[in-house]
Amino acid sequence: MKKLFVRLLMMSPFVLSAGHTEAQVFARCQDGQGYSFNPVTGQTIPTGERCANAVTSAVPFLRIVPDARGGAMGDVGIATSADPNGMHYNPSKLAFATKNVSISATYTPWMRNLGLNDVYLAYLSGYYRLDDRQAVGASLRYFSLGDIEFTNEQGESLGQGRPNEFEFSAGYARKLSDNLSAAVGAKFIYSNLATGRIVEGNEIRPGVAGAADLSMTYRKPVKINRYKSDFTFGAAVSNLGSKITYTNSVNRDYIPTNLGVGTALKIGLDDYNSITLTTDFNKLLVPTPRPEIDDDGDGIPDYKQLSPVRGVFRSFGDAPGGFSEELKEITVGAGAEYWYDDQFAVRMGYFHEHYSKGNRKYFSVGLGVKYNIFGLNFSYLVPTSNQRNPLDNTLRFSLIFDFEAFEGEE
């Protein structure tokens, strides 16, 4: 199974490394600093090397930014204007949608720079406005890991497989006032990585989990000098749900529960030109790994024995390096979007993650066009660190269909 797990790791949505960790084994990692154990003195001493202590979870494909618009602005979207892809970022935005019906489809190639042509993410989402105050939405996410050869420990072939994962979600959004909205959502998660294979005497089965989303949006018109503008604040807790396992083992993994907050300021320069400045902050609500803590002989690290709800609350204060390390677990995305006559858009952004928590750092750029019944968005990622990203130098695109446009032609 080694070939399988190596390839699955390489194609994971977040391949993590930092500093010199690929050749180091530390007794302890605290605040990005590696410590080794001295058996003579019984003490741990700093090694002087950086180390990684990233927060990890199962089914990380749930946190992949699915659309080209958000991907072009540094992976942001919590507080941007409403579109069908709000189902991923912040479903409560849909209550402020201006179109009655809209559907989006996105195709994202994965690891193309490594010559993998059969790995991709597909995302389909849409919403329907029930009236001026409420809307419903749904989305389907499918992640294909391509054709993989299964082998045993001796390298003998066990046949071919095609691992895949998908998520189906639905949500309801409602305005609580003219400026405030809230939403609830539910989702079903299915992860089929190596079904039917035997690993260490355990039969691999599909992983199944359920989760909920909670979100809110506050939007208020403001005036900056002579420019009419809109300020938006959004917050969302995503993937709050059960743990997942691929065997009958009691050692279950957390799914990527996430807390995201974002702000956006849209400035109307004149009747034809506008610019939006936006920033998102995200933190996984999953316990930080504590390898120095004993597993009590049951093979399950202590930090993995918490319930999902207790794990969420513990995640705010369990980092070995204290509050300073907790801050390093927050990723930051910032972006800008310029529109001309609501028909042509230029976008750019930057994403930052601390080196000890994943080390993803990159710029992104993109374009968008709208014409009558549809819109088309493109994005391109430009890496700025040695950390390899699955989307390095890859172009992805999204289509958005506005069915209300047909009504205007009648």
N, C-alpha and C positions, 0 to 999 in steps of 0.2 A: 504493500500500500504506500510505500514511500513516494513513488512517482506521483501518485494521486495527491498526497498531502502537500508535497512541494509545489505542485502546480496550483492547487487551490490557494495556498498561501500567496504565491506570486500574483494571482489574479484577484485577491481580496481587495475590496474597495479601498482599504487603507493599509498599505504595506508600510510597516513601521520600522524605522531604524534611526539611530542618533549617534553622532560622534564615533567612538571606536568600539561600540558595543558588540559588533559582530565577532570580535575575537576575545571578548572579556567575559568572565564569569564572576559576578560579585556576590559577596555574602549579603550585602544590603545595598539598596539604592535609596538615597534620600535627597530630595531637592536637586535632582540632576547630578548628584555626586556619588561616585562608586566607593564602597567600603569593602575591604577584605578582612577576613578573620585570621587573627594571630593565635595559633593553638598554644604557644608558649605562655603568653600573657593573658590569654582569654579575652582579648579586646579586639574590637573592630577599628581599623585605621583607614583614613582616606587614601585612596589610590592615586588621586590626581587626575583620574580619567572621568569624562562625562559618561553618564549611563542613562538608559531609557527606562521609564516606568509608566508607560502609556496605559490609559484606561482601555480595556478591551471588552468586547461583547461578542455574542453570536449574531448571525444574520446582519452584518454591518451594511449590507446592500440597502437596508431601510434608510440609511442616512446619506446615500448618494443624492446630490442635487440633480433632479431629473430633467430640468428644462434648460434650454440654451439662453433664455433671458437672464435668469438668476446666475447661471454659470458664467456669463459674460461680465457680471458685476461683482466678482469675488465671492460667489456662492451665497448671495443674499436674497431675501424675498419675504421676510416676516412682515415688513411694513410697506412694501411697494404696492402700487395700485392693483386692484383685484383682477385676476385672470384665472382660468381653470387650474393652473399649477399651484394656486394657493392651497389646494388640498394637501400638498406636502409641507409647505412652510407654516401656514396659519389659516385654517379654514374659516375663521370668523371674518376674514376680509370679504368673503363672498356676499355678506349682507350689504356691502357697499358697492356691489357690482352695478354697472350702468347698462349692461346688455342682459336680455332675458335668458338667452341660451348661448352657451359657448363650450366648445370642445377643443382640446389640445392633444397632439400626438408628438412624441419625441423619440428619436433614435440616437443612442449614445454608443459609439464604438469603444471597445475596452482593450488596452494593451496593444494597440496597432503598431506601436513603435518596436515591439518585440516580435512582430510577424504573426501575431495571433489574429486570424480573420473571422473566427467563429464565436468570439466572446463579445457580448453586447448587453446593454440595458435598454428596454423598451418601456415607455410610460404613456398611458392613456388616461386622461382626466377630463372632467366636465362638470358643469353646474347648471341648475335651472332655478330662476327666480320665481318663487311662489307669488310674491307681491313686492311692494316697495320696502318691506321690512324683513323678509325672510327668504332664505334660499337653501337648497339641498345640493350636495355634490357627491361625486364618487370618483374613484381612481383605481387603476390596475397597473401594477409594477411587475415587470418580468425581467429576471436576470439570468442569462444563459452563460454557462461557463465552458461551452464548447465540447468537442469530443475529447475524451480522456481515456488513456489506456490504463486499466487497473492491473497491478502486479502484486505478487507476494513478496516476502522479505528476501527471497532468493532471486528476485527479478524476473520470475516466470509470469507470462501473461495470463491474466484472468478474464480477458475479454475487454470490450469497449463499453463506455458509459457516456452519458450526456447529463451531467449535473445541472440542476436549475433551481431557481427559487422564485416565488411570486408572493405578492401581497395584494389583497383587495380591501379597499377602505370606503366608507361612506360617512357623510357628516351632515349636520344640520346647523345652520347659522341664522341668528336673529338679532336685529337691532334692539337694544334695550333702551336707547334714546336716539336722538338725532346724531349724536357723536360717538356712541359706544355700542359695540356689538360683542357677542359671545357665541361660541360654537362648541359642540360636542361631536365626537366621532368614534367609530368602532372599526376594527380591522382584523382580518384573518391572515395569518402568516404561514406559509408552507415552504419548507426547505428540504430539497431532495438532493443530497450530495453524493451518497454512495449506497443507495438502498440495495439490500440483498447481499452485500459483502460482509465478510466476517473479519473482525479486527480484535485480536487478543481474546478470542472466544466469544465476542459479543456480535450479534447480528445488527448491522446498521439499518436503521429505519428512517423514514422521513421525519424531520422535526416539525412540530406543529405548535403554534402559539396564538393567543388572542391578545389584543391590546386596545387601549382607548387613547383618544386625543382630547385635550382641553385647551381652548385658546380664547383670546380676547383682542379687540382692536379699538383704539381710541383715535378718532380723526376729527380735526378742527380746522376750519379756515382761519388763516392768519394773514396779516399784511406786513410785508417787509419793505420799508420805504414806500414806493408807489406800486410795488409788485403784488398782485394777488397770489397767495400761496396756500398750500395745504400742509399741515403738520400731522404726521401719523405715528402712533406708538403701538406696537404689537407685542404680545407675549404668547408663547405656546409651550405646553408640555406634550411631547409626542411619545408614542410607543410605551405607554404606561400599562404593563401587562405581565403575563405569566413568564416564567423561565422556559427554556427549551432544551431538549435533549434528543440525541439520535439513537440512543439505546435505552435499555431498561434501568440504566444506572441512576442512582439517586443524586449523582453529581451533575446538576443541571446548570446551564449557563444563563446569564442575564441577557435580555435583548436590549438594544441601544435606546433606553429611555433618555430623553433629551429635554433640557430646558433652553429655550431660545427667546431672546428679547431683541427687538429691533426698532429703529427710528427711521423716518424718511421725511424729507422736506422737499416738496415739489414747488418750484418757483415758476410762475407764468411770466416770462419776460415780455411777451406781447401776444397778440392774437394768433401768432403762428409758431412761436418758439417757447419751449419750456425746458427746464432742467431739473432733475431729481437727484438729491444727494442722500445716500442711505447707508446704514451700518447695522450689522447683526452681530450679536454675541451668543455663543452656544456653549453649553456644558453638558457632558454626559452625566446623567444621574445614575451612575453605576459605581460601586465601590472600587477604590483604587487598590490594585494588587499589593499585598503585603507578604512577600516571599519569606521574610524573616519570622513570620508567625507560624507556630507549629500547627499541623493539621490534626492533631490529637490521634494520629494513627489510623484514621479512617480514609485517608487518601484525598480528603476534600479540604482545601485551604479554608481557614476561618472566614475570610472575606467573602467566600462563595456560599456560606451556609445561611446567610441572611435571607429573609423573605424579600420579594421584589419591593414591597412598600418600605420595609426597614432599610433596604439597600439604598433607596432613593434618599431618605433622610440622612443616612450615614455618609452618603457621598459628599455632603457639604463640609465634612470636617474630619475625614479619615486619611488624608494624604500624609505619608511619613514625614514630609518636610513642613507640615503645618500650613498655616494660612497662605504663606508665600507660594507653596506648591499648589494649593487649591486654585490660586489665581492663574497659574500656568496651565491649568486644565481647561481654561476658557479659550476657545478659538474666536478670532475676530475676522470679519469680512467687511469690506467697505467698497462702495461702488458709486458710479455716476451714470446717469442716463439722459441723453439729450434727444428731444423730439422736435421735428419740424412738421408743422401742420398735421400732427397726429398720423403721419404717413411714413416718415423715415426716422429711424433712431440710430444713434451711435452710443455704444456702451463701453465702459472699462471698469476694472476693479482690482482689488488685491486681497489675498487670503493669507492669514498668518496663524501658525501653530507653533508652540514652543518646542525647541529641539528635543527635550526629554519626554514630550508627550505625543510625538509623531513626526515633528519636523517638516510638516507640509507648508511650503511657502511658494506662492506663485502669483503672477499677474494674469489677468484675463481680459480679453477684448471681444467685441461682438457688434453685429449690425442687426437691425430689424426693419421690416417693411410691412405696411398694411395697404391692401387694395381691395375695396369692395367687400367681398365675402370672406377673405382669408388674410392671415398675417403669417410671415415667415421670419424666424429668428435664427441667427448663427452665433456660435461662440468658439473661441480658440484659447487654449491655455498655454502660458509661457512660463516654464519653471524658472525659479530663481535660487534654488539650492541643489545640493547633491542628492537630495531625497527624490527617488524616482516616483513619479505620479502615473497612475494608469491612463490619464488623459493627456500626457505630455505630447505636445505638437499634434493634437487631434482636433479635427473640426466636427462639431456636432450641431444638429439643427432641430427646430421645433416648428410644427404647423399649428396654427390656431384658426378655427373656423367659427365665424359669427353668423349663425343662422338667422338672426334678426335682420341682417342685411337683405335677405330675400323679401322680407315683408315690406321694406322700403321701396322695392322695385315694382310692387303691385299697384 
